């Protein structure tokens, strides 16, 4: 007889726990940065852009607009619809192919020849269609020549 009230109490606590809303949903601004720059044989460049979701929920990114500056010189403008979903606290990669102007091309050639880093800045906006966000970002870092991979900076 004593077990019945204990079982009912445990059942009630379990039901109340099941009705809780779970962890809070937090939306944080995403970030974009370069993962890789690859110089192709035809002179075109391919940049792999890492889109990082810091939110606690998946985000579906619908617009990435950015300006890439290499060695202090504007290199390309990016305006793409990545149409990708990035899980909470995760990263996905998109790529952008373009023909670089002469100044950045020279800076990258010098970086390869002298085995040194080249500084870059990526600034712009990332929009999410699901959560109605449109966040600005600004990221600066450097890319280094990859030993054994001709024409690749990471």
Backbone as CSV, one residue per row, in Angstrom:
resi,resn,N_x,N_y,N_z,CA_x,CA_y,CA_z,C_x,C_y,C_z
1,UNK,0.798,-1.198,0.000,0.000,0.000,0.000,0.844,1.266,0.000
2,UNK,2.010,1.232,0.656,2.860,2.415,0.712,3.503,2.700,-0.639
3,UNK,3.627,1.701,-1.481,4.279,1.880,-2.771,3.409,2.662,-3.749
4,UNK,2.117,2.589,-3.627,1.209,3.274,-4.540,1.370,4.795,-4.478
5,UNK,1.396,5.443,-3.303,1.596,6.903,-3.285,2.964,7.311,-3.835
6,UNK,3.977,6.489,-3.576,5.311,6.806,-4.102,5.316,6.716,-5.617
7,UNK,4.692,5.682,-6.167,4.624,5.532,-7.623,3.827,6.659,-8.256
8,UNK,2.718,7.048,-7.618,1.929,8.169,-8.147,2.726,9.471,-8.106
9,UNK,3.480,9.679,-7.046,4.313,10.882,-6.946,5.376,10.906,-8.044
10,UNK,6.026,9.774,-8.271,7.035,9.692,-9.329,6.421,9.912,-10.703
11,UNK,5.231,9.369,-10.931,4.540,9.565,-12.203,4.206,11.039,-12.405
12,UNK,3.729,11.705,-11.367,3.396,13.125,-11.451,4.633,13.971,-11.745
13,UNK,5.733,13.688,-11.085,6.974,14.419,-11.312,7.457,14.181,-12.745
14,UNK,7.359,12.962,-13.228,7.777,12.644,-14.601,6.935,13.395,-15.617
15,UNK,5.626,13.450,-15.391,4.747,14.177,-16.307,5.054,15.669,-16.307
16,UNK,5.304,16.239,-15.152,5.646,17.655,-15.079,6.977,17.939,-15.775
17,UNK,7.934,17.052,-15.614,9.231,17.228,-16.273,9.081,17.137,-17.786
18,UNK,8.203,16.279,-18.259,7.996,16.130,-19.704,7.342,17.368,-20.298
19,UNK,6.605,18.110,-19.510,5.917,19.301,-20.003,6.801,20.541,-20.016
20,UNK,7.986,20.453,-19.463,8.859,21.629,-19.423,9.275,22.004,-20.841
21,UNK,9.635,23.231,-21.019,9.946,23.738,-22.357,11.345,23.369,-22.843
22,UNK,12.168,22.800,-22.034,13.513,22.426,-22.444,14.461,23.601,-22.339
23,UNK,15.630,23.449,-22.906,16.609,24.540,-22.815,16.131,25.771,-23.576
24,UNK,16.508,26.949,-23.125,16.070,28.173,-23.799,16.681,28.284,-25.199
25,UNK,15.919,28.895,-26.091,16.402,29.126,-27.456,17.048,30.506,-27.483
26,UNK,18.325,30.510,-27.809,19.061,31.773,-27.850,19.624,31.977,-29.244
27,UNK,19.399,33.148,-29.781,19.888,33.506,-31.104,21.054,34.483,-30.919
28,UNK,22.229,34.089,-31.407,23.418,34.928,-31.336,23.873,35.259,-32.757
29,UNK,24.555,36.389,-32.947,25.039,36.747,-34.287,26.011,35.696,-34.823
30,UNK,25.853,35.312,-36.087,26.785,34.366,-36.703,28.082,35.066,-37.085
31,UNK,29.061,34.298,-37.524,30.355,34.833,-37.945,30.753,34.166,-39.255
32,UNK,31.460,34.885,-40.080,32.005,34.329,-41.312,33.498,34.630,-41.353
33,UNK,34.263,33.656,-41.822,35.710,33.813,-41.950,36.178,32.944,-43.111
34,UNK,37.422,33.153,-43.533,37.968,32.333,-44.614,38.594,31.072,-44.055
35,UNK,38.311,29.975,-44.678,38.967,28.717,-44.334,40.134,28.467,-45.277
36,UNK,39.939,28.841,-46.559,40.968,28.544,-47.553,40.823,29.461,-48.749
37,UNK,41.947,29.793,-49.346,41.996,30.476,-50.628,42.828,29.594,-51.543
38,UNK,42.253,29.242,-52.695,42.925,28.352,-53.640,43.044,29.066,-54.988
39,UNK,44.275,29.152,-55.494,44.524,29.740,-56.805,44.435,28.621,-57.834
40,UNK,43.499,28.750,-58.775,43.310,27.717,-59.794,44.223,27.954,-60.992
41,UNK,44.407,26.928,-61.790,45.288,27.015,-62.964,44.838,28.081,-63.961
42,UNK,43.533,28.336,-64.051,43.031,29.320,-65.012,43.111,30.760,-64.481
43,UNK,43.685,30.955,-63.289,43.831,32.290,-62.722,42.700,32.690,-61.792
44,UNK,41.609,31.949,-61.813,40.502,32.214,-60.893,40.908,31.832,-59.473
45,UNK,40.270,32.457,-58.502,40.476,32.100,-57.108,39.192,31.509,-56.558
46,UNK,39.342,30.551,-55.662,38.203,29.976,-54.938,38.455,30.219,-53.459
47,UNK,37.502,30.895,-52.801,37.603,31.062,-51.354,36.531,30.190,-50.708
48,UNK,36.944,29.486,-49.665,36.027,28.686,-48.864,35.716,29.508,-47.618
49,UNK,34.436,29.846,-47.459,33.994,30.723,-46.377,33.297,29.877,-45.314
50,UNK,33.802,29.974,-44.094,33.197,29.263,-42.950,32.101,30.146,-42.354
51,UNK,30.891,29.617,-42.292,29.780,30.316,-41.657,29.517,29.601,-40.338
52,UNK,29.706,30.319,-39.240,29.599,29.714,-37.914,28.335,30.204,-37.210
53,UNK,27.558,29.236,-36.702,26.326,29.516,-35.974,26.601,29.371,-34.472
54,UNK,26.526,30.467,-33.743,26.742,30.450,-32.298,25.437,30.248,-31.525
55,UNK,24.296,30.199,-32.224,22.995,30.078,-31.574,22.776,28.673,-31.029
56,UNK,21.765,28.556,-30.151,21.433,27.251,-29.569,20.376,26.519,-30.391
57,UNK,20.012,27.083,-31.533,19.049,26.467,-32.453,19.647,26.450,-33.854
58,UNK,19.189,25.558,-34.727,19.674,25.587,-36.112,19.262,26.897,-36.786
59,UNK,20.094,27.359,-37.693,19.803,28.583,-38.448,19.887,28.261,-39.938
60,UNK,18.917,28.747,-40.701,18.944,28.588,-42.163,19.362,29.938,-42.740
61,UNK,20.576,29.977,-43.283,21.112,31.235,-43.796,20.695,31.422,-45.252
62,UNK,20.124,32.607,-45.523,19.566,32.884,-46.836,20.335,33.956,-47.609
63,UNK,21.258,34.640,-46.951,22.007,35.692,-47.656,23.345,35.911,-46.984
64,UNK,24.383,35.976,-47.786,25.724,36.325,-47.313,26.250,37.406,-48.245
65,UNK,26.399,38.594,-47.707,26.966,39.713,-48.450,28.230,40.138,-47.720
66,UNK,29.341,40.198,-48.446,30.598,40.541,-47.789,31.568,41.168,-48.771
67,UNK,32.546,41.850,-48.201,33.675,42.380,-48.959,34.929,41.734,-48.396
68,UNK,35.725,41.141,-49.285,36.994,40.534,-48.895,38.116,41.489,-49.268
69,UNK,38.949,41.792,-48.264,40.117,42.644,-48.461,41.356,41.818,-48.141
70,UNK,42.301,41.767,-49.072,43.571,41.061,-48.873,44.705,42.064,-48.923
71,UNK,45.591,42.001,-47.936,46.752,42.891,-47.871,46.330,44.353,-48.021
72,UNK,45.184,44.707,-47.421,44.706,46.083,-47.443,44.042,46.512,-48.734
73,UNK,43.824,45.591,-49.670,43.234,45.938,-50.961,41.937,45.165,-51.173
74,UNK,40.879,45.877,-51.599,39.617,45.196,-51.855,39.831,44.158,-52.961
75,UNK,39.413,42.937,-52.668,39.668,41.819,-53.564,38.423,41.362,-54.303
76,UNK,37.307,41.222,-53.587,36.055,40.826,-54.219,34.886,41.179,-53.318
77,UNK,33.734,41.287,-53.941,32.479,41.436,-53.208,31.709,40.131,-53.378
78,UNK,31.149,39.674,-52.296,30.438,38.397,-52.282,28.973,38.695,-51.995
79,UNK,28.088,38.151,-52.814,26.647,38.289,-52.597,26.014,36.979,-53.046
80,UNK,25.830,36.075,-52.088,25.310,34.749,-52.427,24.165,34.362,-51.493
81,UNK,23.359,33.429,-51.967,22.326,32.793,-51.156,22.843,31.403,-50.835
82,UNK,23.437,31.211,-49.647,24.004,29.901,-49.333,22.948,28.813,-49.175
83,UNK,21.690,29.203,-48.891,20.585,28.246,-48.751,21.024,27.011,-47.968
84,UNK,21.594,27.267,-46.800,22.065,26.147,-45.990,21.618,26.307,-44.557
85,UNK,21.454,25.159,-43.924,21.104,25.132,-42.521,22.347,24.743,-41.732
86,UNK,22.632,25.501,-40.686,23.795,25.243,-39.840,23.273,24.916,-38.445
87,UNK,23.679,23.767,-37.943,23.229,23.327,-36.630,23.720,24.221,-35.517
88,UNK,23.137,24.070,-34.322,23.563,24.893,-33.194,25.029,24.676,-32.868
89,UNK,25.766,25.777,-32.750,27.183,25.702,-32.413,28.025,25.031,-33.484
90,UNK,27.564,25.031,-34.732,28.264,24.326,-35.816,28.735,25.287,-36.900
91,UNK,29.479,24.711,-37.842,30.047,25.465,-38.953,29.734,24.734,-40.262
92,UNK,29.418,25.494,-41.298,29.298,24.963,-42.650,30.151,25.846,-43.557
93,UNK,30.537,25.297,-44.699,31.432,26.007,-45.612,30.742,26.230,-46.952
94,UNK,30.850,27.451,-47.476,30.384,27.776,-48.825,31.590,28.294,-49.596
95,UNK,31.500,28.246,-50.915,32.630,28.749,-51.693,32.185,29.821,-52.667
96,UNK,33.155,30.637,-53.028,32.939,31.741,-53.956,34.120,31.749,-54.928
97,UNK,33.818,31.750,-56.224,34.848,31.746,-57.264,34.854,33.122,-57.926
98,UNK,36.050,33.681,-58.145,36.149,35.002,-58.744,37.521,35.200,-59.386
99,UNK,37.602,36.221,-60.234,38.866,36.626,-60.841,39.410,37.797,-60.018
100,UNK,40.580,37.651,-59.403,41.095,38.701,-58.532,41.693,39.865,-59.318
101,UNK,41.670,41.065,-58.740,42.362,42.200,-59.361,43.876,42.058,-59.198
102,UNK,44.628,42.886,-59.898,46.090,42.775,-59.947,46.768,42.949,-58.587
103,UNK,46.336,43.912,-57.785,46.982,44.178,-56.496,46.944,42.979,-55.547
104,UNK,45.769,42.426,-55.272,45.714,41.244,-54.414,46.427,40.032,-55.026
105,UNK,46.385,39.910,-56.353,47.078,38.799,-57.012,48.577,38.878,-56.741
106,UNK,49.134,40.090,-56.801,50.557,40.284,-56.509,50.861,39.977,-55.044
107,UNK,50.006,40.409,-54.123,50.221,40.157,-52.695,50.225,38.660,-52.395
108,UNK,49.333,37.917,-53.034,49.275,36.467,-52.816,50.479,35.782,-53.461
109,UNK,50.881,36.217,-54.630,52.079,35.653,-55.272,53.310,35.868,-54.391
110,UNK,53.443,37.063,-53.814,54.552,37.347,-52.902,54.494,36.455,-51.666
111,UNK,53.276,36.214,-51.158,53.126,35.341,-49.988,53.595,33.919,-50.306
112,UNK,53.270,33.436,-51.480,53.730,32.096,-51.875,55.247,32.081,-52.061
113,UNK,55.781,33.086,-52.744,57.212,33.124,-53.040,58.059,33.224,-51.773
114,UNK,57.582,33.987,-50.787,58.352,34.209,-49.563,57.889,33.346,-48.389
115,UNK,56.928,32.459,-48.652,56.387,31.566,-47.615,55.965,32.347,-46.366
116,UNK,55.169,33.386,-46.592,54.713,34.201,-45.469,53.198,34.381,-45.543
117,UNK,52.635,34.843,-44.462,51.187,35.036,-44.354,50.747,36.295,-45.095
118,UNK,49.504,36.302,-45.473,48.887,37.495,-46.044,47.644,37.800,-45.186
119,UNK,47.521,39.047,-44.741,46.407,39.468,-43.891,45.141,39.626,-44.736
120,UNK,44.000,39.338,-44.110,42.728,39.560,-44.785,41.684,40.076,-43.810
121,UNK,40.652,40.686,-44.375,39.502,41.138,-43.610,38.259,40.784,-44.407
122,UNK,37.274,40.230,-43.715,35.997,39.877,-44.322,34.915,40.599,-43.529
123,UNK,34.209,41.517,-44.177,33.159,42.285,-43.515,31.879,42.193,-44.325
124,UNK,30.753,42.209,-43.629,29.485,42.162,-44.346,28.314,41.853,-43.453
125,UNK,27.325,41.146,-44.041,26.088,40.809,-43.347,25.698,39.371,-43.677
126,UNK,25.081,38.712,-42.680,24.545,37.365,-42.868,23.088,37.401,-42.413
127,UNK,22.186,36.924,-43.287,20.758,36.913,-42.967,20.258,35.484,-42.812
128,UNK,19.340,35.316,-41.882,18.693,34.023,-41.656,17.211,34.171,-41.962
129,UNK,16.693,33.291,-42.820,15.285,33.372,-43.190,14.373,32.832,-42.091
130,UNK,14.804,31.814,-41.373,13.966,31.201,-40.345,13.690,32.125,-39.172
131,UNK,14.710,32.794,-38.699,14.571,33.592,-37.490,14.537,35.086,-37.778
132,UNK,14.532,35.452,-39.045,14.408,36.856,-39.425,15.541,37.739,-38.949
133,UNK,16.761,37.218,-38.937,17.899,38.019,-38.502,18.688,38.510,-39.709
134,UNK,19.356,39.603,-39.542,20.253,40.160,-40.549,21.368,40.838,-39.760
135,UNK,22.455,40.101,-39.555,23.517,40.541,-38.644,24.775,40.965,-39.392
136,UNK,25.401,42.016,-38.907,26.683,42.454,-39.445,27.801,41.631,-38.811
137,UNK,28.887,41.453,-39.560,30.070,40.777,-39.018,31.314,41.444,-39.570
138,UNK,32.407,41.265,-38.867,33.703,41.808,-39.276,34.761,40.862,-38.717
139,UNK,35.551,40.272,-39.593,36.543,39.289,-39.160,37.872,39.578,-39.847
140,UNK,38.946,39.633,-39.067,40.286,39.853,-39.597,41.197,38.736,-39.133
141,UNK,42.068,38.280,-40.022,43.028,37.235,-39.681,44.097,37.193,-40.770
142,UNK,44.780,36.063,-40.871,45.810,35.884,-41.896,45.705,34.488,-42.471
143,UNK,46.127,34.354,-43.728,46.194,33.064,-44.401,47.658,32.752,-44.682
144,UNK,48.043,31.501,-44.475,49.424,31.071,-44.686,49.506,30.054,-45.812
145,UNK,50.603,30.046,-46.568,50.798,29.014,-47.583,50.817,27.633,-46.922
146,UNK,50.193,26.654,-47.587,50.126,25.301,-47.049,51.275,24.491,-47.643
147,UNK,52.165,23.975,-46.807,53.276,23.167,-47.327,52.750,21.948,-48.088
148,UNK,53.292,21.735,-49.263,52.908,20.575,-50.062,51.692,20.778,-50.941
149,UNK,50.969,21.880,-50.780,49.807,22.171,-51.626,50.061,23.474,-52.377
150,UNK,50.408,23.364,-53.621,50.721,24.512,-54.442,49.462,25.368,-54.649
151,UNK,49.583,26.663,-54.420,48.485,27.580,-54.676,47.401,27.608,-53.628
152,UNK,47.687,27.126,-52.409,46.674,27.078,-51.351,47.154,27.861,-50.124
153,UNK,46.274,28.738,-49.645,46.500,29.467,-48.402,45.411,29.043,-47.413
154,UNK,45.809,28.824,-46.187,44.826,28.519,-45.121,45.151,29.342,-43.890
